[in-house]
Amino acid sequence: MNYRKLLDENKIEIVEKREFDLKSSESDLEFAKKGLETKNYNRVMTIAYEAVLRASNRLMNFLGYRSIGKEHHKNVFEFLKETGLKQDLVGFFNKIRIKRNNFIYRDVEDISKEEAEEIIKRAGEFVQEIRTFVHKIRTNKRDN
């Protein structure tokens, strides 16, 4: 994991490391699942995205970083590319970041129920991927 380029480009900065907690991400996932009943699939996408973003921010803080700048959401995903997480999930949620942006700032609504369900499913996988990643780091620290 080499974050030097992101640091040099002022996309991230070093911060004090924080304890890792996924409660807010898990809560967002549960809320997104319940939100399917409302048929507001764009909002469901946004909440599932927030679950991933929160987990990603918690990971960054656990490692001693945070994203900065005008494109801080984009910078989170650039950081995630460097972590060794599953790149298909990173790429998928980077695309969802763009869809969310279009919904929030351009009022573009285009998420179907099936796509919303897929986003929730993959958000759960991504949060679990981050949980596993942190667990491996903690386990390796104890073994050393």
C-alpha positions as a printed Julia matrix, in Angstrom:
144×3 Matrix{Float64}:
   0.0     0.0     0.0
   1.7     3.1    -1.26
  -0.22    6.32   -0.8
   2.68    8.72   -1.52
   1.3     9.84   -4.89
  -2.1    10.64   -3.39
  -0.41   12.56   -0.57
   1.77   14.49   -3.05
  -1.3    15.35   -5.16
  -3.12   16.64   -2.04
  -5.92   14.11   -2.48
  -5.42   12.65    0.99
  -3.73   13.72    4.18
  -2.29   11.96    7.2
  -4.45   12.05   10.32
  -4.35   10.42   13.71
  -5.37    6.79   13.44
  -8.82    5.97   14.76
 -10.5     2.83   15.97
 -12.41    0.94   13.3
 -16.2     0.68   13.59
 -18.79   -0.26   10.97
 -22.0     0.38   12.94
 -23.04    3.34   10.78
 -22.42    1.4     7.56
 -24.4    -1.57    8.82
 -27.24    0.74    9.83
 -27.22    2.36    6.37
 -27.43   -1.07    4.72
 -30.43   -2.05    6.82
 -32.11    1.26    6.04
 -31.46    0.83    2.31
 -33.06   -2.63    2.38
 -36.16   -1.23    4.06
 -36.16    1.65    1.59
 -36.89   -0.71   -1.28
 -40.5    -0.73   -0.07
 -40.8     2.99   -0.86
 -39.92    2.41   -4.54
 -37.59    5.41   -4.35
 -34.71    3.44   -5.86
 -32.43    6.41   -6.43
 -32.58    7.22   -2.72
 -31.94    3.55   -1.9
 -28.85    3.69   -4.15
 -27.68    6.81   -2.3
 -28.06    5.19    1.11
 -26.26    2.0     0.0
 -23.5     4.17   -1.46
 -23.27    6.01    1.87
 -22.75    2.66    3.62
 -19.76    1.99    1.37
 -18.43    5.52    1.69
 -18.66    5.44    5.49
 -16.91    2.07    5.66
 -14.24    3.38    3.29
 -13.73    6.51    5.37
 -13.49    4.4     8.53
 -10.85    2.26    6.81
  -8.89    5.33    5.78
  -9.04    6.72    9.33
  -8.01    3.35   10.76
  -4.95    3.46    8.49
  -4.23    7.1     9.41
  -5.55    8.97    6.35
  -8.53   10.95    5.11
  -9.52   12.25    1.72
  -9.44   15.98    1.09
 -10.23   18.44   -1.64
 -13.16   19.29   -3.83
 -13.37   15.71   -5.13
 -13.04   13.99   -1.75
 -15.46   11.17   -2.67
 -13.47   10.46   -5.83
 -10.27   10.58   -3.79
 -11.63    7.9    -1.45
 -11.96    5.53   -4.39
  -8.49    6.38   -5.65
  -7.23    5.5    -2.17
  -9.18    2.23   -2.19
  -7.53    1.24   -5.48
  -4.2     1.28   -3.64
  -5.33   -0.86   -0.69
  -5.57   -4.26   -2.34
  -9.34   -4.54   -1.95
 -11.27   -6.31   -4.71
 -10.92   -4.01   -7.67
 -14.26   -5.04   -9.19
 -16.03   -3.73   -6.07
 -13.96   -0.53   -6.02
 -14.75    0.06   -9.71
 -18.43   -0.77   -9.27
 -18.87    1.74   -6.45
 -16.83    4.37   -8.23
 -19.48    4.14  -10.99
 -22.22    4.31   -8.35
 -20.5     7.45   -7.01
 -21.07    9.06  -10.42
 -24.72    7.91  -10.56
 -25.3     9.26   -7.06
 -23.73   12.55   -8.06
 -26.06   12.77  -11.06
 -29.06   12.06   -8.85
 -28.08   14.52   -6.09
 -26.8    17.41   -8.21
 -28.48   16.98  -11.6
 -31.8    15.4   -10.56
 -31.23   12.45  -12.92
 -33.29    9.45  -11.78
 -32.62    6.16  -13.49
 -32.26    3.34  -10.96
 -34.55    0.32  -11.34
 -35.64   -1.92   -8.5
 -33.34   -4.69   -9.76
 -30.37   -2.34   -9.91
 -31.13   -1.01   -6.42
 -31.23   -4.57   -5.1
 -27.9    -5.32   -6.79
 -26.33   -2.17   -5.34
 -27.46   -3.15   -1.82
 -26.13   -6.68   -2.27
 -22.76   -5.46   -3.52
 -22.59   -2.77   -0.82
 -22.94   -5.55    1.75
 -20.13   -7.45    0.04
 -17.94   -4.34    0.01
 -18.52   -3.58    3.69
 -17.65   -7.21    4.47
 -14.53   -6.93    2.28
 -13.39   -3.91    4.3
 -14.17   -5.7     7.59
 -12.05   -8.68    6.47
  -9.25   -6.38    5.32
  -9.08   -4.7     8.75
  -9.26   -8.05   10.51
  -6.23   -9.26    8.51
  -4.29   -6.13    9.46
  -5.14   -6.58   13.14
  -4.26  -10.28   13.03
  -0.92   -9.58   11.35
  -0.06   -6.97   14.0
  -0.72   -9.51   16.76
   1.37  -12.17   15.01
   4.4    -9.86   14.68
